[in-house]
Amino acid sequence: MFGLFKKKSDIDLLYDKYNKLMAEAHKLMAINRKQSDAKYAEAQGIMDQIDELEKLK
């Protein structure tokens, strides 16, 4: 209950965005492989940002 109004950290926000992109890439895999690869590449870029932020901690 006390964490109800707690602001998410930058890393948590990036993890949410990464998970969303990976889900979209998985969904597009059967429909359009080119778009799926683009979403996957975008997700990898976000994972690189997460890794850099975690190194700074």
N, C-alpha and C positions, 0 to 999 in steps of 0.2 A: 504494500500500500504506500510506503514511503517513497518508493521509486516511481510512483505514478507520474510525477511531473518532472522527472529527471530528463535532461536533454541528452540525446544520443551523441556519442563521440563521432569524430570524423571517420574513424575506422569502421564503426558500426554502420554508418550511412553508406560507406563504400561497399561493405559486405552485402548490404541489402540490395544495392544497385547491381553488384556482381551476380548475386543469386537470381535476380530478375532477368538479367541478360542471358544467363545460362539456361534458364527455363524457356525463354523465347527461342534460343538457338536449338534446343532440343525439340521444341514443337515444330520449328521450321525445317528440321532435318529431313522429314519425310516429304515435305512440300516443295521446298526450293533450297537446294544445297548451297547456292551462291550466297543467299541472304543469311543462311545459317552460319556459314563460314565468317561472314562479316560480323555477325553478332558475337561469335566466339572470339574473334580477334579483338573486338571492343572490350569484351569481358577480360581478356588477358591483359589489356592495357590497364584496366582498373585493378587487377590483381598485382600488377607491378607497382602501382601507386600504394596499395595496401602494404606491400613488402617494404617499400621505402619508409613509410610512416612507422611501421613496427620496428625498423632498425633504429629509428630516432628515439624510441622509448627507452 
